[in-house]
Amino acid sequence: MLKLWKCLGRIGIGVTLLLVSIGPDAVARVQRLKRPPNLVLIIGDDHGWPYSGFMGNDTVATPYLDALAADGTVFTHVFSSAAVCRPALQTLLSGMDGAAWQAQYERTNVTFGSPLSPRFEVRRYQTLPRQLARRGYLSFQAGKHWEGSFWRAGFTAGTTKIVDPNFGSLGDRFGRPSIEPLTDFLDTVGETPFFLWLAPKIPHLPLDPPPELQAPYRALGLVEPAVLYYANITRLDRLIGEMLGELRARGLERDTIIVYVSDNGWEQEPDQNHFLGPWIGGPRGKASMYELGYRAPTIIHWPGHVRSGRRDSGLATFEDLHATLLDYAGVALPPDHSGTSLRKRSEGRRGPGRNAVFSSTTTLRVREEESNPGPGFIRFEDAAYVRTRRWRYIAYFDRDEHELYRIDRDPFEEFDVADQYPGVVARLSEMLTTELEQRAQPATVMEVAGRLRRFPAVVPVSGLPLQLNGVNEGGQVTRLQVVTASDGSFRFPNVPAGHYALTMPEGRMIFDFSQVLEHVPLVLTGLQTGPYLELFSIGLSDSRPQTPVGWSEIGGTFLDRQGDPLPALPIHLRAWSHAGNLQLQLLTGPDGSFSMDRLPRGLYLLSAGLQPGDRGRYLFLPSAARVHTQSRLVCAPDGSCSRIPGLPHRRSARNRR
């Protein structure tokens, strides 16, 4: 409020008097306009593109989606990054397609293995909620979310507390039967902008719509799978109407952008029974390489901002949807982000588009003639496609087969014309090969960002100069400097890949073991779009002028990749404290745990290993310790980075290599 009146004072006293005369409601409205809009992402589950009224279907009833589409902009040719749910959701969450996510997962060796969840890597990815938090957003996850507990992905609150390693999560029952978790969250937000990830597991299995929703479809004489699938889509539509009604009742509609999309497609004709239909739909839908599996029409709705009643037939991808949400929130895209915002196009302005979309996979549904009902619906197979406005080319690399469709005239890919157009096949094959080769290249630029807090009071450190010093992969010395913002945040954008050390005055970058779960050496994940350095538990020591008092303790557990304890593991602790330099050694117990207490406060370097070459091949689970170790950032030429314990900053990055 104080900033508002200062601003008005610069404009003139007459304007100030005018605002006072029109009352507090108008002032509140001005305050709301100053903040970014609320963002609501509603994700249908297995909702195929032909099965909605707004896409021209006269059988499937979707009145709430139709109304949302009529009052917003429909992008008719948005394509999921995958024909199955998890990699598609990963793209919406991070802006990376499933292949890039997996490549990053492997590159940083964040492989936890059974029985531990392999979903810990999301803690080091630049997810939507983490990026939006820089603009002050609260975030809420409800429904389907494959990446572990909501907090791992950076959400403020959510329904997913734990993920079943076999299938689904305890939080994906949102909407069956109620939306109470959503209303509870909305009760807490006040005037703070928020982001909602609403992913009800509908019309996905189980196909159990209530009888009253089945009745209209049974009356039409449809086959049983169609009755259940279509009725479940109407069930999803009613749920969407309930969620939108909750926003409207709270007066949030005019300040909220709503995006609807399905994670992937499905095939279910009204008169066809498919062999695997009750489990995975028709053969050209989910988990296939065809248009029915990938195409996901999208609605963008924001009264007074998004053009109503408009349809955009240009090509777009899930990476573009991720970029659009960031654009509306005022968050800059990370380096190497492959998405392009749809904001201009949704507002009826001329905006950038795509000439082609691509996707690749290593898992496909088995052919119907080869399979039996049961869990074995997927087999490992390399395939990819490229889709232009006119053509759709599919390559099955393991079979050395390909298909070509004139997709603008044959939207259901019934007529393979590869033999008739060998020149088109050659051109699109080369285009696809080039795209896949480019995706396999590591990132050439990175982003290093985070936030500093003073320990132990957890107060943001503002106005602090930070330096990123090192040598890029071209051999050039790089020195970059920024100053932390009022909330302690900082950002080094577009950093060339190389070897770097992050330093600050006194070189005191402190790592709090009580807050972070990491490998040893401590790993900072590097993304395709650049690494994101989460320093939320990192602060500056206040003990420089005075002698530290009291004592510290450190403890934890070491596990191998399978989650089994590592007994008799040698632990080495080196300390720099007011009591002098210390070197301590001990072994882990039978359960892989260790603890040391009554240690003088200072900077500690923890190392452990079976053999020199084995360092870092196991997990360190910190206990609730109160010791802090120095940490440094090192980025390799392939774009991956690691945060490793190091000596005081007087030793340069060059000397440490």
N, C-alpha and C positions, 0 to 999 in steps of 0.2 A: 504494500500500500504506500509506503514511504517513497519508493521509486516512482510510483504512479504520480504522486503529487509533485515531485521534483520535475518530472517530465512535463506535466501540465503547466508548472510555473514557467518553464522556458517558452511554452507556446503562448501564454498570455492569461491574465487574470480573468478575462471574459469567458474563456473556455472553462476555466475552473468553476466559475459561478454557474454556468450552464449545467455542468455535470451535477453539481450539488442540487440544483433545482429539479432535476428529473429523478432524483431519489436513489436509494441504495441498490435497487434491482439493476439499474443501468450500470452502476459502478461494478457490481458483481459480474455483469455480462462482459464488461471491458476486461476485467481480470481474467475471465475464462478465455477470452480471445487471445490473451497474451501467451497462454500455454498451448502446447501442441494438442492435437485432437486425441481422443481415446481411440484405440484400435481393437477391433473385434475380428478374429479369424475363426470362422466356422468351417469345420472340415467334415464333410460326409465320408462315409467309409464304404467303399465298393459301389458307389453310386455312378452307374454307367451314363455316358453322355446323352444317349437318345431318350432317357427315361425321366423327362421332366416336361411340364407344360410349357415353360419358357423356351424349351428347345424344340417345340412343335409336336410334342406327344399328346394326343387326345385321349389316351387311355389312363395314364398314370396321373393321379390327382396330386398336384403340388401347389395349392393356392397361395401359401405364404411366400414360397420362393418366387412364384410368378409375380406377386405384388412387389417384392423386393427388386426383381429384375425390371419391372415396368417403371420403377422410380429411380433406377440406377443405370449403370452401363454394363452390358453383357459382353464379355470377351469369349467369343464362340470357339476359338481355336487356341486355347491354352493347353499345354502338354505337361503331364507329370514327368518327373525324372525317372520313374519306374512304374511297372505294371503291378507292383505289390506295395504293401503299405510302408514298411519301415524305411527303405531308402527314400521313398517319396516324402515322408514326414521329416527325415533328416534334412532334405533340401529346404523345405519350408522353415525349418528351425535354424539352419546355419547358412543357407545360400549356396552350399556345395551339393553337387549331385552325389548319389550313393557311391559311385566309383571313386570320386575324389575323397569322400569321407573315409572309405575303406583304405585308400592309399595312404592317407594321413595317419590312420590308425596303425597301419603296419610300419610306416616310416618312423614313427616315434616309439614303436615297440610297446605300446600300451596294451599288452595282451595279458589278461588276468587269468583266463581259463577257468574251467569248472573246478570247484563249485562256486567260485566267485563270479559275479556278473562281469561280462566283458563291456559293460556300458559305462565304465568310469571315464572314458576318454572325453565325454561331453563336458566334463568339468573344465577342460582347457580349450574348448571351441568357442568361437565368437557367435553365440546364439542370439536370437532375437531379444529375449529378455535381458541379456547382459548388455547388448548394444543399446537397447532402449533405456536401461537404467542410467546411462550417461545423461539422458534428457529428463531424468527425474520420474520415470514411469514405475508404477507398481505393476506386477504381472501375475496372472493366475492361469494355471493349467488344469483342465478338466477333460477326462476321457482318455482317448488313446494317446500314449506317449511311451515309446519303446526304450527311451534312454535312461532308465532307472528312475529314482525318486525325482520329484519336481525340482528340488533344490539343486540337484546336480547340474541341471540345465540352466540354472540361474533364475528360475521363477520365484517370486515372492511367496506364493502360496500355491496349493494344488491338491489334487485328489490322489495322485499316484505316489504312494509311500514306498512301495517295493514292487519289483518286477519278477514275475514267475519266469524262471529261466527256460521253461518249455514253451509257454505261449501266453501272451497278454500280461495284464497287470491287475492288481487289486483296485486300481483307480479307473479302469476303463468301463465301469458300469454307469458312468454319468448319463443321466437321462433315463435310466432304467432303475428305479421308477421316477426319480425326481431331479430337479435342478437346484436343490437346496444348497449345495456347496457354492454355487454361483451367487445366489442371493446373500449368503453369509459373507462372501468376499466383498460384494458391492456395498454392504453395510459399513465397511471399514475404510473406503477409499476417500471419502470427503471430496475435496476439490482437486485432488492429485490425479494427473492423467494416468490411465491404466491400459494394459494390454491383456486381452482375453484370448487364450488358446482353448477353443471349445471343439472337441473332437469326439462326439458320441459315437459309439461303436454300432452304428446303424446306417444303412440296411444290412450290414455285415451279419454273418451267423452269430447267434442262432436266429433263424428266420421264424420268429415267434410273435407276429403281430396279433393284437387282440381280435376276436371274432368279428366285431363290428367294422373293422377296417378290411377284413377279408371279404365280407359279404358282397360289396359292389363288384369285385373282380370275379368272384365265383358266379355271379349272375351273368357275366359275359361269357361263361364257358371256357375260361382260360385253363391251360394245363396247371397242375398243382404248383410246380416251382415258380411259375409266373405269378400265380395268386399270392404266394407268400412273399416273393421278392418285391412286387409292386406295392403290396400292402405295407411292407416295412419301409419303403420309400415315403409313402404317405405318413407313416408314423414319424419318420425323421422330419418331414415338413411340419407336422403339428408341433414337434419339439422345438423347431426353429421359431415357429410362431410364438411359443411360450417364452423363449429367451428374448426375442425382440420385444414382446409385450412388457417384460420386466424392465428393459432399458427405457422403453417409452414411458412407463408409469413413473419412473424416477426422473423424467425430464432430461434424459441423456442423449436422445436421438440426434439432436442438432449439433452436438459436439462429438459425435462418434462416427468413425468410418467402419463400415461392415463389409467384410470380404467373405464370400462363400465359394468353396471349391471342394471337390472330392479328391481323396488321396490317389485313387486309381480307378480304372474302369471295370466293366462287367458286361457279359453277354447273356441276355435272357429274352428270347422272342416270346410272344404271347402264346404260340402254338407248338413250341419245340421242347422236348425232353432230351437233355444231354446226359451222357453216361456219367460224367462227373458233375453234372449240374447242381445237385443238392449241396455239394461241398465247395465248388470253385467256379460254377457257371459254365457257359459255353466255351468252346475251344479257341475262340478269337478274342476273348475278353481278358480277365485277370490272369497274370503270369504268362501272357503270350507276348509276341512282338508286334501285334496288330494295333490298329488305330483304336479299336474298342477298349483296349487295355490301358492306353496312355492318354487319350484325349479327355480333358477335364474342364468343361466350360465354367467360367468364373463370373461372379457378379461383384461389382464394386459399387457401394451405395454410401452417399453422404449428402444429405439434403442441402441444397444451396451451393454445392461445390462440384459434385460429380454430375455430369450431364445425364438427365433422366431420359428413359426411353430409347437409348442409343445402343446399337450393336456394332461391335468391332470384330471384323473377321481376320485381322492380322495375326500372324504367328506369335506366340509368347510361351514362356516356360515358367516353372516354379521358381527358378532363380530370379525371374523378373518380378514375381509376386513378392518375394523376400525384399528385393530392392525397392519396390513400391511402398511397402510398409515403412521401411527406413526413411524413404524420401518424405513421406507425409509427416513423420515424426521429427524431421530435421536432423537426421543422423547421416553423416557422410559415409558412402560406401567404402569398405576396406579396399586396399590395393588388390588388383587381380580379380576382383569380384566379376563373375561372368554374367550377372544380371543387369537388365536395363529397366529403369522405372517406367511403369505404365501410367504415371500420374497425368502427364499431358494428354495422353489419349483418352483417359477416363474423364477428363474435363472438356473434351471436345476439341482440343487443340492438336496441331500437328506434332507428333512425337516420333522418336526413333522406333524402328521395328526390326524384325528378323527376316532374313531371306530363307533361312532353313533352321530346323531344330534337329537335335541328335540325341540318341540315348544308346547305352550299351548295357549288357547284363551278363552274368555268369551263371544264372539260374533260370530255367524255363520249366513250364508245366510239361509233364510227360504227354506223349500223344495218346489220345483216347484208346486207340486200338492196342496200346502197349500196357495199359494200366488196369488195376483193380481198385475197387472202392477201399479206402483206407487212408492212412497218413502219407503214403508215398506219392504225392502229387507232383513233386519237383525233382528235376535232375539237373546236374551241373553241365552247362553247355555255354560256350561263348557265342554271342550274337549281338548285333547292333543294327540300328536303322538311321536313315537320314530322310527327313520329310521337308519338301518344299511346298509352295502353294499348289503346284501342279502334280508333283510326283511323290511317291513313297517307295523307297528302296530298302529292302531287308537283306542282311547278309548273315548266314549261319556258318560261322568259320569252321567249326569242327566237322560239319557235314560237307563243306565246300559247296554249299548251295546258296542261291539267292532268288529273290522275288522282286517284281516291279509292278506297281499299280498306278494308274492314272487317278490319283486320289480325289481330284476335284470333280471327276465324273463318276467315280466308283468308290463312294465313301465307306462301304463295308468290305472292300477288297475282295471281291468275288472273282475278278478276272486278272490273272497274272499275265502281263504283257512283256516280260523280260526278253523273250525271243524276238519280239517284233521291234524292239528299240535297243539294239546292242550299243549304240553310241551313248544313249542316256544311261545305260547300265555302267559303262566305262567311266563316264563323267561323275556320276554319283558315287561309284565305288572309290574313285580317287579322292573325292571330297570327304567321304567317310573316313578313309585311311588317314588323311591329313589331320582331321579333327581328333581322332583317337591318339595319334602321335603327339599332338600338342597337349592333350590332356595328361599324357604320361610324363610331361616335363615338370620338374620341380619349379616352385615359385621363384621368380627372379627378384621380386621385391617383397618386403615384409612390412608389418606394422607392429610396433612395440607400444603397448598402452597398459595403463593400470591406474592404481591409486595408492597414495602413501598415507599411513596413519601413524601418529605418535603412540608408542607403547609405554606403559600399559593402559593409559587413559583412553585409547582408541579415538584420538582427536585428529581430524584431518590436518595434514601438513600443507599449508598453502604458501605460495611465493618462493618455493625452494628450487634453486637451479639444479637441473639434472643433466648429465652428459652421457651420450652414447659414443664411446670411442672404440675404434677398431679398424680392421682392414677388410675391404669388400673383396669379392672373389676375383675382381680384376686387378688386385694388388694395390689399389689406391687407399690411402689413409683417409678415414672418415671420422669427423668429429661433429656431432650434432648436440645442440643444447636447447632445452625447453625449461619453462618454469611451471611448477604445479599450480593448478587452479584452486579456487576457494574450497572445493571439496576434496582436495588432495590429488585430483586426477591429472594425468599427463598422457601425451600421445606423440610418438615419433612415427609419422606416416611415410610410406614409400621409401623404406630403408633398403638399399641394395643388400642382397644376401652376402654374408661374410661372417667374420669372427669379431665379436663385440664384447665389451664390458660396460655395464651400466654403473655409473658412479655418481656420488653426490658429495656435498661438503663433509669432511672427515671420513668419507668412504664407509659410513656406517649404514649398510643395508642389512636389516635384521630379519631373520626368518623365524617365524613362530611355529614350532613343531606341534603345539597343542591344537592348531587350527587346520592343518593341511595333511592330506593323505598323498604320499608321493612314492615313486621308486627311489632307490638309492643307486647311483647319484640322483639327486632331485631332478625331475624332468619338467621342462617347460615345453609344451607341445607347440610345434610350428604348423600353421595351417596352410592350405593351398592359398588362402587369401592373406597369409601372414600370421605370425604367432601373436597371441594375446597374453600379455604378462599379467597374471592376476596377483596383485600385491596387496590384497585387501587385509592380509594379516601381517603386513610388513610395516615397520615403522622406524623411527630414529631413536637412538639411545639418548636419554637425558642425563647420562652419568659422566659426561666428558669432564666438567670442571671438578666434580667431587668424587670421593672414593666410594665405590659401591658398598652397600651393606647387605647383610642377610645372606641367603644361600639359594641355590637353584637345584632342580632335580630334572633328570631326563630318563625316559624309559620308552619301551615300545616292544613290538613283536615283529619278527622277520618270518616271512612265508615264501615258499617257492611258488611258481606260476600256477600250480594245481591247488594252491591254498593249504598245503601241508606245512607244518612248522619246520624250521631249520634249527635243530639243536646244535650246541657246541660250535656255533658260528663265531669266529673271532671279531670282536668289536674294538675299535680304536678311537679314542677321544682325545683330541688335542685342544687345549684351551689357552686363550690369552686373557688374563684377568689381573686385577689389582694385586693378587697374591703371587703373581709371576706366571711364567709359562708352565703348563702342566701337560703330561702325557699319561693317559690311563688306558689300560687294556683289561678286557674280561671276555667271557664266553656266554652265549645265550643258553638258557635253561632248556629242559626237555620239550617245553611248549614253544620254543623259539623266542621267548621273552627275555628282557633284561631291564635293569633299572640301576641308576646311580643317583644318590642324593647327597646332600650336604656339600655340594660343589660351590666354589666361589663364583659369583656372578661375573660374566664376561662374554667374550665371543668364543664359540665352540665349533670345531670341525669334527663331524662324525663320519667315520668310514667303516666299512665292513666288507668281507669277502671270503669266499672259499679258496679261490685261486685268483691271481691277478686278472686273468681273462674273464672271470665270472662276475666281476663287479657290475652291479646294476641289473642282474638277471633274477631279481627276486623283489618282493614287496616289503616295504617298511610301514607298519601300522603304528603311528605314534600313540602313546598313551597321553593322558591329560598332564603333559609336562609343562614346566615353566622355565625352559631354557631356550635361547635364541642363538642361531648360528648365522654367520655371514654367508651370503649367497651371491653368485655372479651369473651373468647371462652370457652364453656362448652360442652363436648361430653358425651352423655349418653351411658349406656351399650349396647343399641340396635344399636349403630352406628350413631344415629342422633345427630346433634350438634346444638347449638344455640349461637348466639353472643348477650350478654345481657349487659345492662349498669351495671357498678359496681364501687366499691370504689377503691382508689389508691392501687397499687400492693402490698403494705406492708401487706395487709390482704391476707392470703394464700387461695388457693382453698379449703383446708380442713375447714377453718373457715367460708367460705361463704356458705357451703352446709347446 
